[in-house]
Amino acid sequence: MVTNWFGYTKTRTHPRLRLFCFPYAGGGASVFRTWYAALPTDIEVCPIELPGRGRRFQEAPLLRVPSLVQALSEAIHPYLDMPFAFFGHSMGALISFELTRQLRREHGMTPDYLLVSAYSAPQLQRNNVVTHTLRDEELLEKLRKLEGTPKEVLEEPELLKLLFPTIRADFELCDSYSYVPEPPLPCAIRAFGGLRDQVSGYNGLMAWREQTSSSFELQMLPGDHFYLHTAQPLLLEFLKEIFQYGEVVKV
């Protein structure tokens, strides 16, 4: 794959499905860099590298969801020549959802599975807190509470100076989002969340079932908003079951 939208992609010889992974606010493709080794060899993992981070650090971030999904749709469409799935965590869930709707509008196609993680269903009313304009010390405190940024980064002013512009841009992307009703998606939706997540709880995740006319399943895992890291082996086992059986197998 020769596009700057994909990072850490390991091409498979005979893939049966491509899994495109979308990161959380402030995150990049590196969040998913080890997934290819944990998933079956016929699953091609394609982490998405958004502008303003990783190898695209010098590029200006896109600040509005419609602009971002339009650019993503153009970049990703040539690689949808086989069954595919989207996985998005937090902000990535929002992006993958709107990208799915964009692909349906433009090309009449959707992923086999839309896998959304740690983000309440988009149709729910959001609070009026604007995050991207917080003062530096307030933003730092929010990052501490989310527990997703390494402690050594939070305690290093020079690293924070590099990180804050990307964080603010991503928060602006989410703050400015406005949900527009459309018919439910025809693809299956699988939602995931952390049992101790104070940002997106059980009810917010369950509301995703309204966004599909196909099947829906919710799986709660140990951990907080960033269970994605602390419970990663369990999450990947669940993904393997979904790709093999279509759902998480209950024992």
Backbone as JSON, one array per atom type, in Angstrom:
{
  "sequence": "MVTNWFGYTKTRTHPRLRLFCFPYAGGGASVFRTWYAALPTDIEVCPIELPGRGRRFQEAPLLRVPSLVQALSEAIHPYLDMPFAFFGHSMGALISFELTRQLRREHGMTPDYLLVSAYSAPQLQRNNVVTHTLRDEELLEKLRKLEGTPKEVLEEPELLKLLFPTIRADFELCDSYSYVPEPPLPCAIRAFGGLRDQVSGYNGLMAWREQTSSSFELQMLPGDHFYLHTAQPLLLEFLKEIFQYGEVVKV",
  "N": [[0.85, -1.19, 0.0], [0.79, 2.02, -1.04], [0.39, 4.72, 0.17], [0.15, 7.7, 2.08], [-1.74, 7.58, 4.04], [-1.79, 5.16, 5.32], [-0.17, 3.41, 7.87], [2.34, 1.26, 9.24], [1.38, -1.03, 7.99], [1.24, -4.42, 7.25], [1.61, -6.32, 4.55], [-0.35, -9.03, 3.53], [-0.07, -12.32, 2.1], [-2.24, -13.82, 1.02], [-4.81, -12.4, 1.76], [-8.07, -12.5, 3.29], [-9.63, -10.58, 4.31], [-9.56, -7.09, 4.92], [-8.62, -5.11, 7.6], [-9.22, -2.01, 8.68], [-7.9, 0.38, 10.85], [-8.66, 2.91, 13.15], [-7.39, 5.61, 14.99], [-7.52, 6.97, 18.4], [-8.07, 10.32, 19.79], [-5.21, 12.28, 19.44], [-3.7, 10.04, 19.01], [-1.93, 7.75, 16.79], [-1.15, 5.78, 13.85], [0.62, 4.01, 14.98], [-0.51, 3.0, 17.28], [-1.71, 0.64, 16.61], [0.3, -1.04, 15.78], [1.21, -3.6, 16.46], [-0.82, -5.35, 15.99], [-1.09, -6.97, 13.72], [0.45, -9.2, 14.19], [-0.93, -10.57, 16.11], [-3.39, -11.25, 15.1], [-5.18, -13.48, 12.82], [-3.4, -14.86, 9.97], [-4.67, -14.38, 7.59], [-5.89, -11.99, 7.82], [-5.52, -8.72, 6.97], [-4.05, -6.1, 8.44], [-4.59, -2.67, 8.55], [-3.51, 0.09, 9.72], [-4.63, 3.42, 10.19], [-3.12, 6.47, 9.38], [-3.51, 9.59, 10.43], [-3.46, 13.05, 9.31], [-0.99, 15.2, 10.78], [0.35, 13.75, 12.71], [2.67, 11.11, 13.68], [4.34, 9.87, 10.84], [3.27, 11.86, 9.38], [3.51, 14.23, 10.64], [4.2, 16.84, 10.0], [2.12, 17.75, 8.5], [-0.92, 19.64, 8.26], [-3.51, 19.12, 10.59], [-6.83, 17.85, 9.9], [-9.77, 19.53, 10.63], [-12.51, 19.19, 10.67], [-15.11, 16.83, 10.59], [-16.57, 16.11, 8.13], [-14.75, 16.97, 6.08], [-12.54, 15.38, 6.65], [-13.51, 12.71, 6.35], [-14.19, 12.74, 3.69], [-11.7, 13.01, 2.42], [-10.53, 10.66, 3.36], [-12.22, 8.75, 2.22], [-11.61, 8.96, -0.5], [-8.95, 8.15, -0.44], [-9.02, 5.56, 0.57], [-10.74, 4.02, -0.96], [-9.63, 2.63, -3.3], [-8.6, 0.38, -2.08], [-10.58, -1.25, -1.27], [-11.2, -3.68, -2.42], [-11.79, -6.17, -1.6], [-13.44, -8.14, 0.99], [-13.93, -6.11, 3.91], [-13.3, -4.47, 7.08], [-13.94, -2.06, 9.66], [-12.28, -0.7, 12.45], [-12.57, 1.42, 15.16], [-11.37, 3.47, 17.76], [-12.65, 5.43, 20.32], [-12.38, 8.71, 19.33], [-11.73, 7.63, 16.87], [-13.8, 5.81, 16.45], [-15.96, 7.46, 15.85], [-14.98, 8.63, 13.46], [-14.74, 6.34, 11.8], [-17.39, 5.52, 11.65], [-18.66, 7.72, 10.32], [-17.19, 7.64, 7.98], [-18.02, 5.2, 6.96], [-20.69, 5.83, 6.37], [-20.2, 7.75, 4.43], [-18.99, 6.22, 2.38], [-21.14, 4.59, 1.74], [-22.89, 6.49, 0.64], [-21.39, 7.46, -1.53], [-20.42, 5.21, -2.96], [-22.06, 3.06, -2.56], [-21.32, 1.01, -0.82], [-20.36, -0.81, 2.13], [-18.53, -1.69, 5.14], [-17.95, -5.15, 6.14], [-18.05, -5.45, 8.87], [-18.57, -2.98, 11.31], [-16.67, -1.9, 13.78], [-16.83, -0.5, 16.79], [-15.45, 1.41, 19.41], [-15.3, 2.45, 22.78], [-16.81, 4.85, 22.53], [-19.66, 6.74, 22.71], [-22.85, 6.27, 21.1], [-23.36, 8.14, 18.11], [-25.72, 9.61, 17.73], [-26.62, 10.43, 20.17], [-27.23, 13.06, 22.49], [-24.72, 15.43, 23.07], [-22.64, 16.75, 25.74], [-22.16, 20.26, 26.46], [-19.58, 21.01, 26.74], [-16.67, 22.49, 25.64], [-13.75, 21.28, 24.51], [-11.34, 21.72, 23.11], [-10.5, 24.33, 23.46], [-9.58, 24.61, 25.99], [-7.46, 25.81, 28.65], [-3.89, 25.26, 28.86], [-3.16, 23.98, 31.3], [-5.61, 22.97, 32.11], [-6.22, 21.24, 30.03], [-4.14, 19.45, 30.33], [-4.85, 18.3, 32.79], [-7.21, 17.02, 32.05], [-6.2, 15.08, 30.31], [-4.74, 13.6, 32.11], [-6.81, 12.5, 33.66], [-8.06, 10.86, 31.8], [-6.2, 8.88, 31.49], [-4.73, 7.86, 29.38], [-2.41, 8.8, 28.31], [1.06, 8.34, 28.52], [2.71, 8.57, 31.69], [5.29, 9.66, 31.79], [5.29, 11.29, 29.57], [3.37, 13.23, 30.23], [4.73, 14.53, 32.21], [6.76, 15.83, 31.01], [7.58, 18.78, 29.77], [8.51, 19.61, 27.17], [7.76, 17.53, 25.46], [5.0, 17.65, 25.77], [4.54, 20.1, 24.61], [4.87, 19.51, 21.95], [2.83, 17.68, 21.61], [0.36, 18.87, 22.28], [-0.81, 20.58, 20.16], [-1.78, 18.68, 18.27], [-3.52, 17.19, 19.85], [-5.39, 19.19, 20.56], [-6.4, 19.81, 18.02], [-7.65, 17.39, 17.33], [-9.57, 17.23, 19.35], [-11.04, 19.46, 18.63], [-12.1, 18.56, 16.23], [-13.9, 16.65, 17.19], [-15.46, 18.22, 18.94], [-16.75, 19.95, 17.16], [-18.42, 18.35, 15.74], [-21.48, 17.46, 14.22], [-24.31, 15.6, 14.37], [-26.12, 14.09, 11.76], [-29.16, 12.73, 10.92], [-29.52, 9.59, 9.26], [-30.63, 6.72, 7.34], [-30.41, 3.53, 9.07], [-27.35, 1.64, 9.04], [-26.49, -1.04, 6.76], [-24.64, -2.87, 7.57], [-23.16, -5.14, 10.0], [-22.77, -4.18, 13.4], [-20.41, -4.06, 15.94], [-19.84, -3.33, 19.22], [-17.53, -2.11, 21.68], [-16.33, -1.68, 25.01], [-14.87, -0.24, 28.03], [-15.21, -1.47, 31.31], [-14.85, 0.27, 33.41], [-14.97, 2.74, 32.28], [-15.34, 6.16, 32.31], [-16.13, 7.91, 30.42], [-17.54, 6.93, 28.13], [-20.18, 5.03, 28.7], [-22.07, 1.99, 29.41], [-24.79, 2.36, 28.53], [-24.51, 4.37, 26.57], [-22.98, 3.02, 24.69], [-24.64, 0.87, 24.04], [-26.56, 2.18, 22.59], [-25.66, 2.25, 20.01], [-26.88, 0.23, 18.6], [-29.04, 1.26, 17.33], [-28.06, 2.21, 14.99], [-27.81, 0.3, 13.05], [-29.27, -1.92, 10.67], [-28.73, -4.48, 10.59], [-27.08, -7.04, 12.45], [-26.27, -6.6, 15.95], [-23.93, -6.3, 18.62], [-22.69, -6.0, 21.91], [-19.73, -5.79, 23.77], [-18.27, -5.73, 26.87], [-15.23, -4.92, 28.44], [-12.53, -5.54, 30.83], [-11.24, -2.62, 32.43], [-10.55, 0.93, 31.78], [-11.27, 3.95, 29.91], [-9.2, 3.56, 28.18], [-8.94, 0.81, 27.87], [-8.22, -0.47, 25.65], [-5.47, -0.69, 25.54], [-4.72, -1.87, 28.01], [-6.24, -4.2, 28.16], [-5.68, -5.45, 25.8], [-4.89, -8.07, 24.67], [-7.21, -9.64, 25.23], [-9.19, -8.2, 23.85], [-8.28, -8.56, 21.2], [-8.61, -11.3, 20.95], [-11.39, -11.45, 20.99], [-11.91, -10.08, 18.6], [-10.82, -11.88, 16.77], [-12.64, -13.99, 17.03], [-14.96, -12.79, 16.08], [-14.26, -12.34, 13.38], [-14.05, -14.94, 12.6], [-16.43, -16.3, 13.37], [-18.46, -14.42, 13.26], [-19.47, -13.34, 15.53], [-18.91, -12.84, 19.08], [-18.05, -15.72, 20.69], [-19.9, -17.25, 23.13], [-19.06, -18.87, 26.12]],
  "CA": [[0.0, 0.0, 0.0], [1.66, 3.18, -1.17], [-0.32, 5.94, 0.48], [0.55, 8.19, 3.4], [-2.83, 7.34, 4.99], [-1.6, 3.88, 5.99], [1.11, 3.23, 8.54], [2.56, -0.04, 9.89], [0.63, -2.08, 7.33], [1.99, -5.59, 6.81], [0.86, -6.94, 3.46], [-0.51, -10.48, 3.61], [0.02, -12.96, 0.79], [-3.58, -14.14, 0.54], [-5.78, -11.95, 2.77], [-9.5, -12.63, 2.98], [-10.3, -9.4, 4.83], [-8.72, -5.98, 5.37], [-9.11, -4.44, 8.8], [-8.71, -0.64, 8.78], [-7.97, 0.77, 12.25], [-8.68, 4.37, 13.3], [-6.93, 5.88, 16.36], [-8.17, 7.95, 19.28], [-7.52, 11.68, 19.74], [-3.8, 12.34, 19.78], [-3.03, 8.8, 18.64], [-1.58, 7.55, 15.39], [-1.16, 4.4, 13.35], [1.46, 3.18, 15.84], [-1.36, 2.36, 18.3], [-2.1, -0.69, 16.13], [1.45, -1.57, 15.07], [1.47, -5.01, 16.79], [-2.03, -6.15, 15.82], [-0.96, -7.95, 12.64], [1.07, -10.42, 14.72], [-1.88, -11.24, 17.01], [-4.57, -11.67, 14.35], [-4.88, -14.54, 11.84], [-2.55, -14.44, 8.84], [-5.48, -13.97, 6.45], [-6.43, -10.67, 8.12], [-4.53, -7.69, 6.69], [-4.31, -4.95, 9.32], [-4.21, -1.42, 7.9], [-3.7, 1.23, 10.62], [-4.78, 4.7, 9.51], [-2.29, 7.58, 9.89], [-4.17, 10.86, 10.15], [-2.53, 14.18, 9.21], [-0.62, 15.87, 12.02], [0.98, 12.84, 13.67], [3.5, 10.08, 13.09], [5.1, 10.28, 9.66], [2.57, 13.01, 8.78], [3.52, 15.25, 11.69], [4.33, 18.19, 9.43], [0.89, 18.12, 7.8], [-1.95, 20.26, 9.09], [-4.65, 18.23, 10.87], [-8.14, 18.23, 9.4], [-10.5, 19.94, 11.85], [-13.94, 18.93, 10.55], [-15.37, 15.45, 10.21], [-16.88, 15.93, 6.71], [-13.54, 17.1, 5.26], [-11.68, 14.24, 6.9], [-14.03, 11.47, 5.77], [-14.12, 12.85, 2.24], [-10.32, 12.69, 2.05], [-10.33, 9.24, 3.65], [-12.96, 7.96, 1.24], [-10.85, 8.96, -1.74], [-7.7, 7.41, -0.24], [-9.23, 4.16, 0.95], [-11.58, 3.3, -1.92], [-8.93, 1.66, -4.14], [-8.2, -0.8, -1.31], [-11.79, -1.96, -0.84], [-11.43, -4.68, -3.47], [-12.05, -7.45, -0.92], [-14.17, -7.86, 2.23], [-13.17, -5.25, 4.81], [-13.92, -4.08, 8.35], [-13.39, -0.86, 10.3], [-12.22, -0.64, 13.91], [-12.2, 2.75, 15.62], [-11.42, 3.66, 19.21], [-12.97, 6.79, 20.76], [-12.53, 9.53, 18.13], [-11.66, 6.74, 15.72], [-15.12, 5.22, 16.23], [-16.73, 8.49, 15.14], [-14.47, 8.74, 12.09], [-15.07, 5.13, 11.04], [-18.84, 5.56, 11.42], [-18.98, 8.68, 9.27], [-16.58, 7.15, 6.75], [-18.92, 4.16, 6.47], [-21.84, 6.49, 5.73], [-19.7, 8.4, 3.21], [-18.8, 5.18, 1.37], [-22.48, 4.18, 1.28], [-23.43, 7.54, -0.22], [-20.61, 7.63, -2.76], [-20.11, 3.99, -3.7], [-23.01, 1.99, -2.26], [-20.64, -0.1, -0.16], [-20.08, -0.66, 3.55], [-17.71, -2.79, 5.63], [-18.64, -6.31, 6.7], [-18.24, -5.13, 10.29], [-18.15, -1.71, 11.88], [-16.27, -2.2, 15.15], [-16.71, 0.8, 17.46], [-14.88, 1.2, 20.74], [-15.14, 3.56, 23.74], [-17.44, 6.08, 22.05], [-21.12, 6.64, 22.74], [-23.48, 6.38, 19.78], [-23.28, 9.54, 17.65], [-27.01, 10.31, 17.76], [-26.9, 10.89, 21.52], [-26.91, 14.47, 22.74], [-23.43, 15.63, 23.75], [-22.61, 17.91, 26.64], [-21.75, 21.49, 25.78], [-18.2, 21.34, 27.12], [-15.75, 22.62, 24.5], [-12.47, 20.8, 25.06], [-10.13, 22.13, 22.4], [-10.09, 25.68, 23.86], [-9.14, 24.6, 27.39], [-6.1, 26.26, 28.91], [-2.95, 24.14, 28.87], [-3.22, 23.24, 32.56], [-6.88, 22.25, 32.13], [-6.08, 20.15, 29.07], [-3.25, 18.48, 30.96], [-5.63, 17.59, 33.8], [-8.13, 16.11, 31.34], [-5.41, 13.95, 29.82], [-4.43, 12.77, 33.29], [-8.01, 11.75, 34.06], [-8.33, 9.84, 30.8], [-5.2, 7.84, 31.76], [-4.27, 7.24, 28.14], [-1.11, 9.35, 27.94], [2.08, 7.88, 29.47], [3.05, 9.52, 32.76], [6.54, 10.35, 31.46], [4.96, 12.35, 28.61], [2.66, 14.27, 30.96], [5.67, 15.23, 33.08], [7.84, 16.39, 30.19], [7.03, 19.96, 29.08], [8.85, 19.69, 25.75], [6.93, 16.57, 24.75], [3.64, 18.18, 25.78], [4.51, 21.21, 23.65], [4.7, 18.9, 20.63], [1.6, 16.9, 21.58], [-0.86, 19.65, 22.48], [-1.5, 21.01, 18.94], [-2.51, 17.57, 17.69], [-4.64, 16.9, 20.77], [-6.4, 20.26, 20.39], [-7.01, 19.65, 16.7], [-8.55, 16.24, 17.38], [-10.71, 17.6, 20.18], [-11.88, 20.36, 17.84], [-12.81, 17.71, 15.29], [-15.03, 16.05, 17.91], [-16.32, 19.3, 19.46], [-17.51, 20.59, 16.08], [-19.23, 17.35, 15.05], [-22.93, 17.58, 14.31], [-24.93, 14.39, 13.84], [-27.23, 14.24, 10.82], [-29.82, 11.41, 10.81], [-29.6, 8.84, 8.01], [-31.12, 5.36, 7.61], [-29.43, 2.63, 9.7], [-26.4, 0.99, 8.14], [-26.8, -2.45, 6.52], [-23.57, -3.74, 8.06], [-23.17, -5.49, 11.41], [-22.0, -3.32, 14.3], [-19.95, -4.66, 17.2], [-19.35, -2.26, 20.09], [-16.67, -2.53, 22.78], [-16.1, -0.62, 25.99], [-14.24, -0.6, 29.29], [-16.17, -1.52, 32.42], [-14.64, 1.42, 34.29], [-14.87, 3.93, 31.44], [-16.17, 7.26, 32.77], [-16.43, 8.75, 29.26], [-18.61, 6.29, 27.36], [-20.63, 3.9, 29.48], [-22.85, 0.91, 28.82], [-25.97, 2.85, 27.8], [-24.06, 5.06, 25.38], [-22.52, 2.02, 23.72], [-25.8, 0.1, 23.59], [-27.33, 2.98, 21.64], [-25.17, 1.99, 18.65], [-27.75, -0.73, 17.91], [-29.98, 2.02, 16.5], [-27.39, 2.6, 13.76], [-27.7, -0.81, 12.1], [-30.43, -2.76, 10.37], [-28.19, -5.84, 10.66], [-26.93, -7.51, 13.82], [-25.52, -5.76, 16.89], [-23.46, -6.96, 19.83], [-21.84, -5.18, 22.78], [-18.84, -6.54, 24.64], [-17.57, -4.9, 27.85], [-13.96, -5.52, 28.84], [-11.93, -4.92, 32.02], [-10.44, -1.44, 32.16], [-11.19, 2.24, 31.66], [-11.43, 4.41, 28.54], [-8.1, 3.04, 27.36], [-8.84, -0.64, 27.97], [-7.6, -0.87, 24.38], [-4.08, -1.05, 25.83], [-4.57, -2.75, 29.18], [-6.92, -5.48, 27.89], [-5.52, -5.69, 24.36], [-4.97, -9.49, 24.26], [-8.59, -10.08, 25.26], [-9.87, -7.55, 22.73], [-7.89, -9.19, 19.94], [-9.26, -12.61, 20.91], [-12.77, -11.21, 20.58], [-11.91, -9.75, 17.17], [-10.6, -13.12, 16.02], [-13.89, -14.75, 17.03], [-15.89, -12.11, 15.18], [-13.86, -12.58, 12.0], [-14.23, -16.36, 12.29], [-17.8, -16.77, 13.57], [-19.42, -13.35, 13.11], [-19.83, -12.83, 16.85], [-18.11, -13.37, 20.18], [-18.61, -16.99, 21.12], [-20.12, -17.32, 24.59], [-18.72, -20.18, 26.68]],
  "C": [[0.89, 1.24, 0.0], [0.84, 4.46, -1.02], [0.05, 6.38, 1.88], [-0.56, 8.03, 4.44], [-2.63, 6.06, 5.79], [-0.21, 3.81, 6.62], [1.16, 1.86, 9.2], [1.72, -1.16, 9.27], [1.58, -3.18, 6.88], [1.15, -6.33, 5.77], [0.84, -8.46, 3.63], [-0.5, -11.06, 2.21], [-1.36, -13.24, 0.21], [-4.61, -13.7, 1.59], [-7.21, -12.2, 2.32], [-10.28, -11.43, 3.49], [-9.26, -8.35, 5.21], [-9.39, -5.29, 6.55], [-8.44, -3.07, 8.89], [-8.96, -0.14, 10.21], [-7.77, 2.28, 12.4], [-8.38, 4.74, 14.76], [-7.78, 6.9, 17.11], [-7.49, 9.3, 19.16], [-6.08, 11.69, 20.23], [-3.01, 11.11, 19.38], [-2.75, 8.73, 17.15], [-1.63, 6.08, 15.02], [-0.36, 3.47, 14.26], [0.67, 2.48, 16.94], [-1.64, 0.91, 17.92], [-0.92, -1.45, 15.5], [1.7, -3.06, 15.34], [0.27, -5.91, 16.48], [-1.87, -7.24, 14.76], [-0.42, -9.27, 13.15], [0.1, -11.23, 15.57], [-3.11, -11.76, 16.29], [-4.2, -12.73, 13.31], [-4.15, -14.0, 10.61], [-3.36, -14.08, 7.6], [-6.23, -12.67, 6.71], [-5.33, -9.64, 7.9], [-4.89, -6.44, 7.48], [-3.74, -3.69, 8.69], [-4.47, -0.25, 8.85], [-3.73, 2.54, 9.83], [-3.92, 5.76, 10.19], [-2.95, 8.89, 9.47], [-3.15, 11.98, 10.02], [-2.23, 14.78, 10.59], [0.02, 14.99, 13.06], [1.81, 11.81, 12.92], [4.32, 10.61, 11.93], [4.46, 11.46, 8.94], [2.53, 14.19, 9.75], [3.55, 16.67, 11.14], [3.07, 18.65, 8.7], [-0.12, 18.73, 8.77], [-3.09, 19.28, 9.33], [-5.93, 18.76, 10.23], [-9.06, 18.41, 10.6], [-11.99, 19.68, 11.79], [-14.15, 17.51, 10.02], [-15.7, 15.3, 8.73], [-15.65, 16.01, 5.8], [-12.64, 15.88, 5.42], [-12.21, 12.98, 6.22], [-14.06, 11.54, 4.24], [-12.72, 12.49, 1.74], [-10.03, 11.2, 2.27], [-11.01, 8.36, 2.61], [-12.19, 7.86, -0.07], [-9.59, 8.11, -1.61], [-7.93, 5.91, -0.09], [-9.96, 3.35, -0.12], [-10.83, 2.32, -2.8], [-8.57, 0.36, -3.42], [-9.4, -1.58, -0.77], [-12.2, -2.99, -1.89], [-11.59, -6.08, -2.9], [-12.88, -7.14, 0.32], [-13.31, -7.04, 3.19], [-13.99, -4.93, 6.06], [-13.23, -2.84, 8.86], [-13.39, -1.08, 11.81], [-11.79, 0.77, 14.29], [-12.36, 2.88, 17.12], [-11.62, 5.13, 19.54], [-13.19, 7.68, 19.53], [-12.52, 8.68, 16.88], [-12.98, 6.06, 15.41], [-16.01, 6.19, 15.46], [-16.29, 8.59, 13.69], [-14.88, 7.54, 11.25], [-16.56, 5.06, 10.73], [-19.19, 6.5, 10.27], [-18.35, 8.3, 7.94], [-17.46, 6.06, 6.13], [-20.12, 4.79, 5.77], [-21.41, 7.19, 4.43], [-19.53, 7.38, 2.08], [-20.15, 4.67, 0.86], [-23.06, 5.21, 0.32], [-22.72, 7.58, -1.57], [-20.54, 6.37, -3.61], [-21.09, 2.85, -3.45], [-22.39, 0.79, -1.6], [-20.4, 0.23, 1.3], [-19.19, -1.81, 4.0], [-18.57, -3.98, 6.06], [-18.98, -6.06, 8.16], [-17.77, -3.72, 10.57], [-17.93, -1.96, 13.36], [-15.97, -0.89, 15.86], [-16.35, 0.59, 18.92], [-14.82, 2.51, 21.52], [-15.67, 4.89, 23.23], [-18.94, 5.87, 22.02], [-21.7, 6.87, 21.36], [-23.63, 7.84, 19.36], [-24.59, 10.31, 17.73], [-27.36, 10.85, 19.15], [-26.48, 12.34, 21.69], [-25.62, 14.57, 23.53], [-23.54, 16.77, 24.76], [-22.04, 19.11, 25.89], [-20.32, 21.92, 26.13], [-17.33, 21.37, 25.86], [-14.34, 22.34, 25.02], [-11.27, 21.46, 24.41], [-9.65, 23.53, 22.77], [-9.67, 25.75, 25.33], [-7.73, 25.18, 27.51], [-5.19, 25.05, 29.04], [-3.06, 23.31, 30.14], [-4.52, 22.44, 32.68], [-6.85, 21.05, 31.18], [-5.2, 19.05, 29.65], [-4.0, 17.66, 32.0], [-6.61, 16.62, 33.16], [-7.39, 14.88, 30.84], [-5.04, 13.01, 30.97], [-5.62, 11.9, 33.67], [-8.34, 10.65, 33.07], [-7.38, 8.66, 30.91], [-4.73, 7.12, 30.5], [-2.9, 7.71, 27.68], [-0.07, 8.9, 28.96], [2.49, 8.97, 30.45], [4.3, 10.31, 32.41], [6.31, 11.46, 30.44], [4.3, 13.52, 29.32], [3.59, 15.1, 31.84], [6.83, 15.84, 32.33], [7.3, 17.55, 29.36], [7.32, 20.02, 27.58], [8.02, 18.71, 24.92], [5.48, 17.06, 24.67], [3.49, 19.3, 24.76], [4.3, 20.68, 22.24], [3.34, 18.22, 20.5], [0.34, 17.74, 21.56], [-1.54, 20.11, 21.18], [-2.32, 19.9, 18.28], [-3.72, 17.21, 18.53], [-5.75, 17.93, 20.59], [-7.13, 20.12, 19.05], [-8.02, 18.5, 16.7], [-9.77, 16.54, 18.24], [-11.63, 18.57, 19.44], [-12.7, 19.58, 16.82], [-14.06, 17.12, 15.94], [-16.0, 17.11, 18.42], [-17.24, 19.87, 18.39], [-18.46, 19.63, 15.36], [-20.72, 17.58, 15.28], [-23.56, 16.37, 13.62], [-26.1, 14.73, 12.93], [-27.87, 12.86, 10.64], [-29.78, 10.87, 9.38], [-30.18, 7.47, 8.33], [-30.03, 4.52, 8.26], [-28.54, 1.97, 8.64], [-26.78, -0.48, 7.94], [-25.75, -3.41, 7.06], [-23.74, -4.03, 9.56], [-22.32, -4.51, 12.21], [-21.66, -4.12, 15.56], [-19.32, -3.54, 18.03], [-18.55, -2.85, 21.25], [-16.49, -1.36, 23.74], [-15.42, -1.15, 27.24], [-15.25, -0.52, 30.43], [-16.04, -0.32, 33.35], [-14.5, 2.74, 33.51], [-15.86, 4.99, 31.93], [-16.61, 8.17, 31.62], [-17.61, 8.19, 28.48], [-19.01, 5.01, 28.08], [-21.5, 2.93, 28.7], [-24.01, 1.43, 27.98], [-25.59, 3.57, 26.51], [-23.6, 4.12, 24.29], [-23.68, 1.2, 23.18], [-26.59, 0.85, 22.52], [-26.84, 2.83, 20.21], [-26.09, 1.04, 17.9], [-28.78, -0.02, 17.03], [-29.38, 2.36, 15.13], [-27.23, 1.47, 12.76], [-29.03, -1.51, 11.9], [-30.02, -4.23, 10.34], [-28.04, -6.21, 12.13], [-26.06, -6.57, 14.65], [-25.12, -6.6, 18.1], [-22.56, -6.0, 20.59], [-21.02, -6.07, 23.68], [-18.11, -5.57, 25.56], [-16.34, -5.65, 28.34], [-13.42, -4.86, 30.11], [-11.13, -3.69, 31.62], [-11.26, -0.18, 32.02], [-11.3, 2.63, 30.18], [-10.35, 3.86, 27.61], [-7.85, 1.56, 27.64], [-8.16, -1.22, 26.74], [-6.16, -1.32, 24.59], [-4.0, -2.1, 26.93], [-5.21, -4.12, 28.98], [-6.77, -5.88, 26.42], [-5.57, -7.16, 23.96], [-6.4, -10.02, 24.24], [-9.4, -9.48, 24.12], [-9.55, -8.25, 21.42], [-8.46, -10.61, 19.83], [-10.71, -12.48, 20.48], [-12.85, -10.89, 19.09], [-11.7, -11.0, 16.32], [-11.88, -13.94, 15.93], [-14.91, -14.12, 16.09], [-15.54, -12.41, 13.72], [-14.05, -14.05, 11.6], [-15.7, -16.78, 12.34], [-18.87, -15.69, 13.35], [-19.86, -12.75, 14.41], [-18.85, -13.38, 17.87], [-18.77, -14.62, 20.69], [-18.69, -17.04, 22.63], [-19.84, -18.75, 25.06], [-19.5, -20.39, 27.97]]
}
